[in-house]
Amino acid sequence: MRGRAMAWLAALMLAGVVEAEETFVTIGTGGQTGVYFATGQSICAFLNQRSSEHGIRCNATASGGGIANVHGMRNGEFDFGVMQADHLFKAREGIGPFHGEVAMSDIRALFSLQREVFTVLARRDAGIQGLDDLQGKRINIGNSGSGQRDTLEEIMVAKGWDRSTFALASELKAAEQASALGEDNIDAMTYFVGHPNGAVEEATDTVDAVLVPVTGEAIERLLVERTYYSRAEIPAGLYKGNPQATPSIGARAVLATSTNTDPQVVYELVKAVFDNLERLRELHPALAELQASEMISTGLTAPLHEGAERYYRERGWL
C-alpha cells in the first residue's frame, strides 16, 4: 500500500511540474468582424491542437487593432500582435503614432498575411465620388489605435487637411460603423482591411453605398514617400452595388512579437501555422491566396524572430 501511495504521490508531483511548465500566450487581433480576429483565433486553435506535446496554450483576444496591439506587446498584455506592415515599421522606428515613445527596436516579424486595402465606403446619397468630396461630410475616422485612423491621418497630412475639414469626425470602432452608416449618422466610413469584409458587406446590404477611389496627386506623393504602402484595389463585384474594381492603397498584415518571446514558443507557433496553411487559406477569402514563399518575405518591415527563422531554415526556405 505504501508503495502504491508513494507512486500516486509521485504521479501527482509530476503532473504538477507539467502544469507548472505550461506556457500561456496571447495574440492581440482586432475587431470581431475583421480578418485579424478570425486569423488570430485560428492560429491559436492550430497551436492548441498540440498543447499536450509542447505545453503551450494560446488565446486570441479582440482589440483596437494594430497600433493597440503594439502597445499591448509593449506593456506585456500581448505576446503577439497582428498589425499592418507600416505599423510594424513605425513601432520599430518610434515614428508616426509611436512618436515620442521609445523605439521598439526589439520588435520582430513572424510572417505576413493578407493584403489589406484602405477602404472608404460612402452612402450613395452623400454624393461622394472621390477623396475631395469627403470635405464637409460626416466621416468616421476610426478609433484611436486603429489602422484606418493612422492611414487616414497620413492621407489628411498629404492633402493638407485636419479634422475641421469634415462636418463630423467620429471615432467609432470598426464593428460600429456599418450600422452608423445605415442609420444615416455618418456619410462615409473608413477601414484598413482585407476583403471581402463582414462590416462592409453589412453596410452595403443595409444601405445603398459606394466604394470611393483613393487616388490623386496627394496619394501618388504618399506612395513615393511611404514605401510601406503600395497600390491596391478592392476587386469588382465583391459588394452589392459595386460592380467595378476600386483603386486604393494597401499594405500587408503581419504577425509580430518581440525578442523577449521564447524562440521555442515562436518556433511552435510558426510550425503550427505552416502545418495547417491549407486550412488557414480556407478560413477567409482574404487569406485564400497565401503562399509560404511570400509570407516569409513580403511585407516584413522588421527582422524575423530567431524562432521563426530557425523553422524556415529547417524547411529550406531561407
Backbone bond lengths (Angstrom), bond angles and torsions (degrees), N, CA, C in turn:
res aa  C-N    CA-C-N  psi(-1)  N-CA   C-N-CA  omega(-1)  CA-C   N-CA-C  phi
1 M - - - 1.460 - - 1.536 110.53 -
2 R 1.364 113.53 -44.70 1.455 117.34 -177.90 1.531 110.44 -61.50
3 G 1.364 116.11 -38.40 1.457 119.80 179.50 1.515 111.62 -64.24
4 R 1.348 116.03 -40.91 1.464 120.04 179.52 1.521 110.81 -67.10
5 A 1.339 116.11 -38.37 1.465 120.27 179.28 1.523 110.55 -64.24
6 M 1.365 115.07 -40.75 1.456 118.47 179.16 1.527 111.17 -65.66
7 A 1.334 115.43 -38.68 1.457 119.80 178.82 1.528 110.70 -64.73
8 W 1.333 115.04 -40.17 1.470 120.17 178.79 1.524 110.65 -64.23
9 L 1.354 115.68 -42.24 1.463 120.34 178.90 1.523 110.84 -64.71
10 A 1.314 115.58 -39.62 1.469 119.63 178.82 1.523 110.84 -64.01
11 A 1.342 115.37 -39.24 1.463 119.61 179.00 1.519 110.57 -64.23
12 L 1.353 116.22 -41.20 1.462 120.50 178.17 1.528 110.97 -63.07
13 M 1.329 115.42 -42.01 1.456 119.64 -179.83 1.524 110.67 -64.39
14 L 1.346 116.06 -40.47 1.456 120.44 178.59 1.521 110.39 -64.03
15 A 1.333 116.56 -41.93 1.457 120.68 178.32 1.515 110.29 -61.60
16 G 1.327 115.80 -38.31 1.455 120.24 179.04 1.508 111.39 -64.83
17 V 1.329 116.44 -38.08 1.457 120.54 178.39 1.519 110.13 -65.07
18 V 1.375 115.67 -44.20 1.460 119.93 -179.76 1.520 110.11 -61.21
19 E 1.371 114.76 -44.00 1.454 118.59 -179.09 1.522 110.42 -64.69
20 A 1.325 115.91 -39.60 1.461 119.72 -178.42 1.523 110.97 -65.82
21 E 1.323 116.64 -29.55 1.454 120.58 -177.40 1.529 112.56 -85.21
22 E 1.338 117.71 -5.79 1.456 119.76 -179.68 1.534 109.28 -65.90
23 T 1.324 115.69 135.93 1.456 122.05 -177.08 1.521 109.38 -107.92
24 F 1.330 116.51 131.40 1.459 122.03 179.20 1.525 109.14 -110.32
25 V 1.324 115.97 130.92 1.465 121.00 178.70 1.526 109.45 -130.36
26 T 1.326 114.87 153.38 1.461 121.19 -177.87 1.523 109.99 -128.18
27 I 1.332 115.65 137.56 1.461 122.52 175.93 1.523 108.52 -108.06
28 G 1.324 117.01 124.59 1.461 121.29 171.51 1.521 108.98 -82.33
29 T 1.332 117.43 132.07 1.470 120.68 -173.42 1.526 110.85 -117.33
30 G 1.320 118.00 -104.66 1.457 123.39 -177.93 1.516 108.95 -168.32
31 G 1.322 115.88 -156.47 1.461 119.72 178.15 1.515 111.60 -67.68
32 Q 1.318 116.43 154.37 1.461 120.82 -173.34 1.526 114.00 -70.40
33 T 1.333 118.32 -11.57 1.467 120.25 177.96 1.526 111.98 -94.38
34 G 1.338 117.17 -3.73 1.459 120.35 -173.32 1.512 114.46 -100.03
35 V 1.327 115.05 172.30 1.462 121.91 -178.93 1.528 111.25 -69.30
36 Y 1.342 117.60 -33.49 1.463 120.41 -179.64 1.519 111.35 -54.54
37 F 1.328 115.01 -47.71 1.467 119.63 -175.54 1.529 110.35 -65.02
38 A 1.325 116.52 -47.85 1.472 120.32 -179.33 1.523 110.92 -62.68
39 T 1.331 116.53 -39.17 1.461 120.42 -179.98 1.526 111.00 -66.05
40 G 1.328 116.59 -46.80 1.462 120.20 179.07 1.513 112.56 -60.55
41 Q 1.333 116.39 -41.66 1.463 120.37 178.01 1.525 110.87 -60.97
42 S 1.321 116.49 -42.07 1.467 120.10 -178.77 1.520 111.86 -70.10
43 I 1.328 117.60 -40.15 1.468 119.93 177.86 1.524 109.65 -59.18
44 C 1.332 116.18 -44.15 1.468 119.21 178.19 1.521 111.36 -62.86
45 A 1.328 116.88 -40.42 1.466 119.95 179.26 1.526 110.75 -61.68
46 F 1.339 116.53 -42.11 1.467 119.90 178.12 1.523 110.83 -62.45
47 L 1.324 116.19 -44.32 1.460 120.78 -178.22 1.527 110.98 -67.22
48 N 1.324 116.70 -40.54 1.466 120.72 -176.75 1.522 113.50 -70.40
49 Q 1.335 117.49 -18.10 1.463 120.92 178.63 1.526 111.61 -59.03
50 R 1.326 116.11 -29.53 1.467 119.86 -176.66 1.530 111.73 -115.32
51 S 1.327 115.97 26.92 1.466 119.72 -178.82 1.519 112.93 -59.57
52 S 1.329 116.24 -34.30 1.464 119.17 -179.02 1.523 111.55 -65.93
53 E 1.340 117.14 -21.23 1.467 121.32 179.81 1.524 112.14 -91.05
54 H 1.341 116.81 -46.24 1.475 118.33 -174.85 1.531 113.81 -103.91
55 G 1.326 117.68 -9.38 1.459 120.38 174.97 1.520 115.27 74.48
56 I 1.336 117.31 21.16 1.456 121.02 -179.09 1.525 109.06 -109.98
57 R 1.321 116.23 133.02 1.461 122.28 175.35 1.527 108.04 -118.71
58 C 1.316 115.64 134.74 1.460 121.32 -172.71 1.525 110.85 -121.80
59 N 1.317 115.55 141.61 1.460 122.10 175.60 1.521 108.42 -133.50
60 A 1.330 116.58 134.68 1.461 121.58 176.91 1.522 108.14 -112.07
61 T 1.323 116.50 128.02 1.455 120.70 -175.09 1.522 111.07 -119.78
62 A 1.328 116.06 146.95 1.462 120.79 174.91 1.531 109.17 -65.34
63 S 1.325 115.55 150.25 1.468 119.75 -179.45 1.513 109.20 -151.78
64 G 1.333 115.43 -177.52 1.459 121.17 178.97 1.511 114.02 -78.27
65 G 1.331 118.53 -2.15 1.460 121.48 178.31 1.515 112.70 116.58
66 G 1.341 115.21 -166.27 1.457 121.54 -170.30 1.514 115.47 -58.44
67 I 1.334 117.91 -45.61 1.460 120.20 -179.10 1.521 109.79 -65.92
68 A 1.329 116.21 -42.31 1.466 120.45 176.95 1.526 110.56 -61.86
69 N 1.323 117.27 -33.86 1.465 120.25 179.49 1.521 111.50 -69.13
70 V 1.342 116.81 -35.96 1.471 119.57 175.02 1.523 109.70 -61.66
71 H 1.325 116.46 -46.94 1.467 119.88 178.89 1.530 110.79 -62.42
72 G 1.339 116.34 -38.84 1.460 120.04 178.69 1.519 112.43 -64.35
73 M 1.326 116.80 -36.89 1.458 120.46 176.18 1.525 110.59 -69.06
74 R 1.321 115.97 -38.20 1.457 120.43 -178.48 1.530 111.62 -65.28
75 N 1.351 116.36 -39.59 1.471 118.96 -176.92 1.520 113.88 -93.76
76 G 1.331 117.27 3.74 1.457 120.62 174.98 1.510 115.38 89.49
77 E 1.339 117.08 2.63 1.465 119.73 178.26 1.522 110.99 -69.69
78 F 1.334 116.88 -38.70 1.454 123.01 -179.58 1.530 109.84 -119.26
79 D 1.337 115.20 145.02 1.465 120.84 172.19 1.521 110.30 -90.20
80 F 1.322 115.81 -31.05 1.460 122.93 -179.13 1.527 108.13 -132.78
81 G 1.325 116.82 157.45 1.457 120.37 176.82 1.510 110.91 -149.67
82 V 1.329 116.18 140.42 1.460 121.45 173.09 1.524 107.00 -90.49
83 M 1.317 116.69 136.13 1.466 120.52 -177.16 1.515 109.71 -157.44
84 Q 1.324 115.68 163.60 1.449 120.46 173.48 1.523 109.58 -71.00
85 A 1.321 116.05 153.22 1.460 120.69 179.38 1.524 111.79 -58.96
86 D 1.331 117.07 -32.82 1.469 119.13 -179.98 1.521 111.13 -69.01
87 H 1.329 117.48 -34.37 1.461 119.30 178.36 1.524 111.50 -71.61
88 L 1.324 116.29 -33.87 1.454 120.10 174.51 1.529 109.99 -59.94
89 F 1.327 115.56 -45.74 1.462 121.21 179.15 1.530 111.37 -64.12
90 K 1.335 116.41 -46.48 1.463 120.67 -176.78 1.523 111.85 -66.52
91 A 1.332 117.02 -37.46 1.464 119.86 177.99 1.523 110.23 -63.88
92 R 1.320 116.85 -40.91 1.463 121.38 -178.84 1.525 111.58 -66.95
93 E 1.330 115.56 -33.08 1.467 120.03 -177.43 1.526 112.64 -93.51
94 G 1.336 117.98 -13.77 1.456 120.83 -176.97 1.512 112.75 69.79
95 I 1.349 116.92 40.61 1.458 121.54 -178.32 1.529 109.68 -124.48
96 G 1.333 116.18 179.12 1.462 120.65 178.06 1.512 111.13 60.69
97 P 1.323 118.00 -128.19 1.467 120.45 -178.61 1.525 113.02 -67.95
98 F 1.331 117.15 -8.84 1.474 121.59 179.37 1.528 111.70 -107.51
99 H 1.328 115.73 12.49 1.469 120.23 178.52 1.526 109.06 -61.50
100 G 1.315 115.97 135.50 1.455 120.52 -179.07 1.514 113.74 91.30
101 E 1.343 116.35 -9.86 1.455 121.05 175.72 1.528 109.09 -99.78
102 V 1.311 116.00 160.60 1.458 119.85 176.42 1.527 108.67 -65.73
103 A 1.320 116.36 128.94 1.463 119.77 178.32 1.520 110.00 -55.59
104 M 1.336 116.01 133.51 1.464 120.92 -176.47 1.535 108.64 -87.53
105 S 1.328 114.93 71.46 1.465 120.15 -174.98 1.514 112.42 -66.14
106 D 1.335 117.22 -15.39 1.461 120.54 -179.08 1.520 112.68 -92.67
107 I 1.343 118.90 4.62 1.460 119.65 179.10 1.522 109.54 -72.21
108 R 1.330 116.40 142.10 1.453 122.07 -175.71 1.533 110.99 -137.11
109 A 1.311 116.20 150.00 1.464 122.63 178.21 1.523 110.89 -94.50
110 L 1.334 115.48 149.69 1.464 121.15 172.53 1.522 109.86 -106.33
111 F 1.329 115.73 -53.42 1.463 121.55 178.02 1.520 108.00 -168.13
112 S 1.330 116.06 160.46 1.459 120.12 175.57 1.523 109.26 -94.88
113 L 1.320 114.37 163.41 1.462 121.41 -177.67 1.531 109.10 -123.94
114 Q 1.313 117.30 -132.48 1.453 121.42 -174.75 1.516 112.69 -74.67
115 R 1.325 115.21 158.01 1.463 120.37 170.31 1.519 107.67 -77.37
116 E 1.325 115.60 133.99 1.457 120.40 178.68 1.526 109.29 -111.88
117 V 1.303 115.60 149.26 1.458 121.48 -174.47 1.526 109.41 -124.85
118 F 1.335 116.36 133.36 1.459 119.71 173.69 1.520 107.92 -70.64
119 T 1.319 115.30 122.56 1.455 122.11 -168.05 1.526 110.85 -121.49
120 V 1.323 115.48 129.93 1.462 121.71 172.98 1.521 107.33 -119.75
121 L 1.318 116.27 121.17 1.465 122.04 178.86 1.521 108.37 -120.11
122 A 1.335 117.07 126.19 1.461 121.32 -174.89 1.520 111.29 -125.09
123 R 1.309 116.38 148.63 1.454 120.83 170.45 1.531 108.28 -60.37
124 R 1.330 116.50 135.18 1.467 118.80 -178.14 1.537 111.00 -62.05
125 D 1.338 115.94 -34.56 1.466 118.42 -177.81 1.525 113.06 -73.48
126 A 1.360 117.38 -4.55 1.471 120.40 176.99 1.520 112.04 -82.54
127 G 1.344 117.39 -12.92 1.456 121.18 177.10 1.517 114.49 69.01
128 I 1.325 116.92 31.74 1.469 121.48 -178.96 1.527 108.85 -97.20
129 Q 1.328 116.39 110.31 1.463 121.03 -177.67 1.523 112.93 -111.85
130 G 1.319 117.10 -15.25 1.456 122.18 178.75 1.512 109.74 -154.42
131 L 1.333 116.52 175.92 1.461 120.51 -177.14 1.524 112.71 -56.99
132 D 1.334 117.75 -41.71 1.455 120.07 -176.65 1.523 112.27 -61.91
133 D 1.325 116.74 -24.98 1.467 120.32 -179.52 1.523 112.72 -74.12
134 L 1.350 117.74 -7.99 1.460 120.36 177.08 1.528 111.75 -72.70
135 Q 1.329 116.62 -18.77 1.461 120.18 -179.00 1.532 110.09 -62.70
136 G 1.326 114.83 131.16 1.455 119.77 179.36 1.514 114.55 80.27
137 K 1.340 117.55 5.48 1.465 121.44 -178.96 1.527 110.96 -103.97
138 R 1.328 114.96 169.12 1.467 122.03 177.96 1.534 108.12 -92.10
139 I 1.321 116.50 111.39 1.462 121.94 -171.42 1.528 110.21 -119.44
140 N 1.328 116.08 140.46 1.463 118.68 168.32 1.522 107.83 -91.19
141 I 1.328 116.25 113.21 1.468 120.29 -178.61 1.527 111.79 -88.20
142 G 1.329 117.01 -7.97 1.464 120.88 176.93 1.514 112.86 94.94
143 N 1.313 114.91 159.42 1.461 120.77 -179.36 1.527 110.83 -73.22
144 S 1.312 115.26 152.33 1.457 120.60 175.26 1.526 108.97 -59.68
145 G 1.333 116.16 132.15 1.462 119.97 -178.43 1.514 113.57 98.84
146 S 1.321 117.08 -1.82 1.468 119.96 -179.31 1.515 110.89 -97.48
147 G 1.331 115.75 155.15 1.455 121.01 178.32 1.509 112.12 -65.95
148 Q 1.337 116.63 -37.66 1.455 119.56 -178.97 1.529 110.80 -61.27
149 R 1.332 116.21 -40.39 1.467 121.30 -178.18 1.535 109.88 -65.26
150 D 1.318 116.82 -46.65 1.455 120.66 -177.29 1.521 111.20 -63.95
151 T 1.338 117.01 -45.51 1.460 119.85 -178.58 1.516 111.28 -68.68
152 L 1.336 117.15 -40.89 1.457 119.46 177.46 1.527 110.45 -60.48
153 E 1.324 116.96 -39.31 1.470 119.21 179.00 1.524 111.31 -65.09
154 E 1.348 117.60 -34.62 1.467 119.46 175.46 1.527 110.78 -66.81
155 I 1.329 115.71 -39.30 1.468 120.25 177.15 1.527 110.10 -64.86
156 M 1.326 116.37 -40.96 1.468 120.72 179.56 1.523 110.94 -61.77
157 V 1.325 117.68 -41.76 1.465 120.94 177.31 1.529 110.03 -62.54
158 A 1.334 115.82 -43.69 1.462 120.11 179.94 1.534 111.31 -62.93
159 K 1.330 116.36 -32.05 1.465 121.41 -178.90 1.529 112.12 -88.59
160 G 1.330 117.40 -9.75 1.452 119.87 -175.83 1.511 113.11 77.16
161 W 1.319 117.42 26.66 1.455 123.31 -178.53 1.523 110.74 -100.06
162 D 1.334 115.57 161.96 1.454 122.08 164.91 1.532 107.01 -138.51
163 R 1.319 117.09 -173.97 1.463 118.78 -174.23 1.525 112.61 -64.47
164 S 1.324 116.90 -23.51 1.461 119.17 178.43 1.528 112.15 -70.75
165 T 1.349 116.54 -10.16 1.465 120.67 175.91 1.527 110.67 -62.69
166 F 1.320 116.66 -28.60 1.457 121.57 -175.16 1.529 110.93 -102.36
167 A 1.312 116.34 150.48 1.466 120.85 174.08 1.519 110.55 -66.63
168 L 1.337 116.03 -31.33 1.462 122.73 177.14 1.514 108.05 -149.46
169 A 1.334 117.32 135.16 1.464 122.38 174.75 1.523 106.79 -122.22
170 S 1.330 116.10 86.00 1.466 120.06 -177.71 1.521 110.25 -79.55
171 E 1.326 116.28 158.82 1.463 122.15 -175.83 1.527 110.43 -120.63
172 L 1.313 116.26 45.33 1.454 121.06 -178.91 1.523 110.80 -71.13
173 K 1.319 115.97 148.40 1.461 120.90 173.23 1.526 109.60 -72.19
174 A 1.320 114.87 163.46 1.468 119.99 -176.21 1.523 112.61 -55.21
175 A 1.332 117.22 -41.04 1.466 121.04 -176.11 1.518 112.66 -72.48
176 E 1.336 117.82 -11.72 1.467 121.07 -175.86 1.523 113.66 -99.49
177 Q 1.322 117.03 -17.21 1.455 117.91 -167.45 1.525 114.08 -79.24
178 A 1.342 118.50 -27.89 1.463 119.48 179.37 1.529 111.02 -62.79
179 S 1.331 116.57 -44.46 1.464 119.46 179.20 1.523 110.61 -67.95
180 A 1.326 117.62 -34.62 1.469 120.28 178.07 1.523 110.66 -64.08
181 L 1.328 117.04 -38.53 1.462 120.84 177.44 1.519 110.10 -66.09
182 G 1.350 116.47 -45.11 1.458 120.86 -179.28 1.509 113.21 -64.80
183 E 1.327 116.57 -31.70 1.471 121.18 -178.67 1.528 112.23 -89.46
184 D 1.329 117.12 6.98 1.462 123.74 178.23 1.527 112.69 62.34
185 N 1.332 116.06 34.31 1.466 120.66 174.44 1.520 111.56 -89.71
186 I 1.330 116.35 -19.76 1.462 122.57 174.43 1.526 108.26 -137.85
187 D 1.331 115.82 158.06 1.466 121.05 177.50 1.523 111.87 -91.34
188 A 1.340 116.14 -27.42 1.468 119.48 -177.22 1.518 109.97 -151.79
189 M 1.311 115.51 147.34 1.458 122.72 175.09 1.521 109.07 -117.34
190 T 1.315 116.27 150.50 1.459 121.34 176.97 1.519 109.02 -119.61
191 Y 1.335 115.35 152.97 1.464 120.05 -177.89 1.520 107.26 -159.31
192 F 1.333 116.97 142.83 1.475 121.33 170.52 1.508 104.96 -115.14
193 V 1.337 116.67 105.67 1.461 118.91 -164.07 1.521 111.30 -157.60
194 G 1.329 115.79 158.60 1.455 121.41 171.65 1.517 110.06 -80.26
195 H 1.324 115.70 151.54 1.468 120.84 -177.54 1.511 111.42 -120.38
196 P 1.368 116.38 148.21 1.469 127.83 1.17 1.521 111.90 -72.22
197 N 1.320 115.19 155.65 1.461 121.55 -176.76 1.527 110.56 -127.98
198 G 1.334 115.89 139.92 1.455 121.16 -175.64 1.514 113.73 -64.03
199 A 1.339 117.78 -39.11 1.460 120.06 -178.66 1.525 111.27 -67.45
200 V 1.347 116.65 -39.21 1.460 120.11 178.37 1.529 109.71 -68.48
201 E 1.331 117.20 -39.46 1.464 120.50 176.26 1.525 110.88 -61.11
202 E 1.328 115.89 -44.62 1.465 120.65 178.65 1.522 110.86 -58.62
203 A 1.321 116.10 -45.40 1.464 120.14 -177.69 1.519 111.80 -64.98
204 T 1.332 116.97 -45.92 1.473 119.49 -177.42 1.519 112.12 -72.25
205 D 1.324 117.89 -22.59 1.459 120.74 174.52 1.526 111.70 -78.91
206 T 1.337 115.83 -22.77 1.466 120.96 -175.58 1.516 112.50 -90.43
207 V 1.334 116.03 -38.79 1.465 120.64 -174.70 1.529 108.82 -139.82
208 D 1.318 117.25 153.11 1.452 121.58 175.35 1.527 107.63 -69.04
209 A 1.326 116.38 108.26 1.466 121.03 -173.39 1.520 110.19 -135.31
210 V 1.342 115.53 150.37 1.460 121.16 -176.62 1.519 110.53 -124.66
211 L 1.327 115.79 143.76 1.453 122.07 172.78 1.526 108.81 -78.21
212 V 1.313 116.68 135.37 1.463 122.44 -173.75 1.528 109.42 -103.68
213 P 1.335 118.72 126.52 1.471 120.42 177.08 1.529 111.52 -60.84
214 V 1.310 116.11 137.37 1.463 121.89 176.47 1.521 105.96 -107.14
215 T 1.311 115.16 86.89 1.465 122.20 -172.72 1.528 109.30 -142.26
216 G 1.337 114.89 175.20 1.458 120.34 176.11 1.517 112.42 122.75
217 E 1.331 116.38 175.88 1.465 121.65 -176.16 1.522 111.90 -61.24
218 A 1.325 117.40 -41.31 1.465 120.37 -179.18 1.523 110.82 -63.75
219 I 1.305 116.74 -36.98 1.467 120.93 178.73 1.526 110.17 -69.05
220 E 1.314 117.09 -39.09 1.469 120.16 177.22 1.526 110.88 -62.22
221 R 1.325 117.64 -40.81 1.464 120.53 177.02 1.528 110.60 -64.97
222 L 1.322 115.49 -40.42 1.463 119.87 179.76 1.525 111.01 -61.08
223 L 1.321 117.23 -41.42 1.463 121.17 179.80 1.528 111.61 -63.61
224 V 1.330 116.72 -34.59 1.463 120.87 178.39 1.524 110.77 -72.22
225 E 1.327 115.84 -41.42 1.468 120.69 -174.91 1.520 113.14 -81.16
226 R 1.311 117.79 -29.05 1.465 122.76 -175.49 1.519 108.64 -119.09
227 T 1.322 115.58 85.90 1.466 120.53 -171.10 1.523 113.62 -70.57
228 Y 1.338 118.04 -8.71 1.463 119.34 174.95 1.532 111.31 -75.32
229 Y 1.341 117.57 -11.77 1.460 121.03 172.36 1.522 109.51 -95.98
230 S 1.308 115.95 155.10 1.461 121.62 174.80 1.525 108.75 -145.64
231 R 1.313 116.47 165.02 1.462 119.78 176.60 1.531 110.03 -64.32
232 A 1.304 115.40 142.76 1.458 120.59 -179.79 1.524 107.84 -150.82
233 E 1.312 115.81 171.52 1.453 119.10 175.37 1.518 110.44 -151.51
234 I 1.316 114.46 153.98 1.461 121.16 172.86 1.522 106.42 -91.84
235 P 1.329 118.37 121.88 1.469 120.42 -174.11 1.524 113.60 -58.52
236 A 1.313 114.99 153.42 1.460 121.43 179.61 1.529 110.74 -66.13
237 G 1.319 115.43 143.92 1.454 121.65 169.82 1.514 116.78 74.28
238 L 1.325 118.30 9.23 1.463 119.11 179.45 1.522 111.78 -70.87
239 Y 1.337 115.48 -31.34 1.459 120.17 -172.97 1.530 110.73 -126.78
240 K 1.302 114.80 147.37 1.465 122.21 179.49 1.526 110.61 -54.09
241 G 1.332 114.99 131.04 1.452 120.37 177.32 1.507 115.18 79.59
242 N 1.328 117.54 9.42 1.470 121.33 -178.53 1.530 109.95 -132.83
243 P 1.340 116.38 75.41 1.464 120.24 -174.57 1.519 115.00 -77.72
244 Q 1.350 117.37 -14.07 1.454 120.72 -176.77 1.528 111.19 -104.35
245 A 1.341 116.49 151.42 1.464 120.80 173.47 1.525 109.08 -65.55
246 T 1.331 115.98 146.42 1.461 121.42 -176.76 1.525 109.77 -118.86
247 P 1.339 118.72 115.89 1.469 120.73 -179.05 1.521 112.18 -74.34
248 S 1.335 115.26 147.27 1.460 120.97 179.36 1.520 108.48 -162.37
249 I 1.330 116.50 -159.83 1.456 122.84 173.50 1.525 108.93 -120.81
250 G 1.319 116.35 158.07 1.458 118.77 -177.26 1.517 112.60 -153.55
251 A 1.317 114.27 177.51 1.470 122.53 176.91 1.524 107.43 -157.43
252 R 1.302 116.47 162.99 1.459 121.19 176.87 1.530 111.00 -79.52
253 A 1.314 115.79 147.94 1.463 120.50 165.81 1.522 107.58 -84.20
254 V 1.325 116.48 145.62 1.469 122.03 -176.44 1.525 108.98 -135.07
255 L 1.330 116.72 141.68 1.459 120.73 169.71 1.525 107.20 -93.81
256 A 1.341 115.45 126.41 1.461 120.59 -175.05 1.523 111.14 -128.14
257 T 1.317 114.98 163.85 1.456 122.64 175.24 1.529 107.21 -151.41
258 S 1.310 118.06 -161.74 1.464 120.37 176.82 1.520 109.70 -128.84
259 T 1.313 116.11 170.29 1.458 120.24 179.58 1.522 111.76 -66.65
260 N 1.344 117.24 -14.02 1.466 120.57 178.24 1.519 112.62 -73.06
261 T 1.322 117.59 -17.59 1.456 121.30 -178.78 1.524 109.89 -77.07
262 D 1.318 115.77 131.85 1.468 123.07 -178.11 1.526 110.35 -53.17
263 P 1.333 118.94 124.98 1.467 121.57 179.77 1.531 113.08 -55.46
264 Q 1.342 117.18 -33.37 1.460 119.32 179.71 1.524 111.16 -68.43
265 V 1.326 117.00 -36.87 1.464 120.71 176.60 1.524 109.88 -63.61
266 V 1.334 116.50 -45.72 1.457 120.59 178.64 1.528 110.24 -62.08
267 Y 1.313 116.57 -43.84 1.467 121.20 178.85 1.527 110.33 -56.41
268 E 1.330 117.23 -47.99 1.461 120.81 -177.23 1.528 111.32 -66.58
269 L 1.325 117.50 -37.68 1.461 119.97 178.72 1.526 110.73 -66.02
270 V 1.320 116.50 -46.76 1.465 120.42 179.70 1.522 110.31 -62.11
271 K 1.317 116.77 -43.24 1.465 120.82 178.07 1.520 110.61 -59.77
272 A 1.330 117.15 -43.11 1.459 120.87 -179.61 1.528 111.12 -61.20
273 V 1.322 116.55 -39.49 1.462 120.37 -179.54 1.517 111.15 -67.17
274 F 1.329 117.22 -49.28 1.463 119.11 -175.79 1.530 112.58 -75.47
275 D 1.330 117.27 -23.57 1.461 119.66 171.51 1.522 111.60 -68.94
276 N 1.337 116.01 -21.49 1.467 121.54 -177.35 1.527 111.49 -121.10
277 L 1.328 117.02 28.34 1.458 120.35 -174.18 1.525 112.24 -60.95
278 E 1.315 117.29 -38.91 1.463 119.72 179.45 1.525 110.94 -63.00
279 R 1.314 117.29 -39.78 1.457 120.96 177.14 1.521 110.92 -66.74
280 L 1.332 117.12 -36.28 1.461 120.66 177.87 1.523 110.18 -64.79
281 R 1.320 117.03 -40.70 1.467 120.55 178.43 1.520 111.51 -60.95
282 E 1.315 116.86 -34.35 1.465 121.46 -177.60 1.523 112.87 -79.32
283 L 1.322 116.16 -10.71 1.458 121.07 -175.52 1.518 112.22 -65.10
284 H 1.332 116.73 -40.73 1.465 121.09 -173.49 1.526 108.20 -154.41
285 P 1.335 117.91 141.64 1.466 119.53 179.50 1.518 113.69 -55.84
286 A 1.338 118.14 -29.74 1.462 120.81 179.69 1.516 111.97 -66.45
287 L 1.337 116.91 -19.89 1.459 121.62 -177.91 1.529 112.74 -100.92
288 A 1.321 116.37 -0.73 1.464 120.78 -169.63 1.525 113.92 -62.47
289 E 1.327 117.19 -28.23 1.464 120.43 -175.30 1.522 113.41 -98.59
290 L 1.315 118.48 10.90 1.460 120.47 -178.54 1.526 111.20 -59.89
291 Q 1.339 115.35 134.27 1.457 122.01 176.83 1.524 107.93 -128.57
292 A 1.318 116.46 135.15 1.465 120.52 -177.48 1.524 111.81 -54.91
293 S 1.322 117.44 -41.13 1.464 120.64 -176.51 1.525 111.77 -61.45
294 E 1.348 116.92 -35.63 1.463 120.66 178.61 1.520 111.38 -80.00
295 M 1.323 117.11 -36.44 1.457 121.30 -176.88 1.528 112.33 -62.43
296 I 1.308 117.53 -28.35 1.470 119.95 -177.39 1.524 112.40 -97.50
297 S 1.342 116.84 6.70 1.466 118.50 -177.92 1.522 114.10 -140.04
298 T 1.329 118.72 -35.06 1.456 121.93 -173.27 1.521 111.68 -87.74
299 G 1.326 116.83 130.12 1.458 121.22 174.74 1.511 114.89 79.86
300 L 1.323 117.59 9.65 1.467 120.41 -178.59 1.526 108.69 -89.44
301 T 1.328 116.57 94.89 1.458 121.76 -175.87 1.527 111.95 -93.78
302 A 1.319 116.40 19.43 1.469 123.50 171.27 1.529 106.70 -145.44
303 P 1.323 118.02 159.17 1.472 119.68 179.11 1.534 111.75 -62.30
304 L 1.319 115.01 156.99 1.467 120.18 174.74 1.530 110.46 -69.67
305 H 1.321 115.91 145.28 1.463 120.45 171.36 1.526 108.39 -68.68
306 E 1.318 117.11 145.51 1.469 120.34 -175.95 1.519 112.16 -61.02
307 G 1.334 118.56 -30.70 1.464 120.61 178.26 1.511 111.79 -67.90
308 A 1.346 116.74 -38.63 1.461 121.15 176.82 1.527 110.41 -69.86
309 E 1.315 115.87 -43.14 1.468 120.49 -179.64 1.532 110.67 -60.74
310 R 1.313 116.53 -39.67 1.465 120.27 178.48 1.528 111.21 -60.35
311 Y 1.337 116.59 -43.75 1.464 119.59 179.93 1.524 110.76 -65.35
312 Y 1.343 117.66 -42.89 1.449 120.23 -177.97 1.532 111.43 -66.21
313 R 1.322 117.15 -34.28 1.460 120.06 176.85 1.525 110.47 -68.05
314 E 1.322 116.11 -39.88 1.475 119.54 177.91 1.531 110.81 -61.66
315 R 1.319 116.87 -35.28 1.465 120.62 179.27 1.538 112.06 -80.06
316 G 1.331 116.94 -7.39 1.456 119.89 -178.96 1.515 113.19 78.62
317 W 1.337 116.91 20.42 1.460 121.27 -178.29 1.527 112.63 -89.58
318 L 1.331 116.75 -16.78 1.458 120.59 178.02 1.537 109.02 -120.49
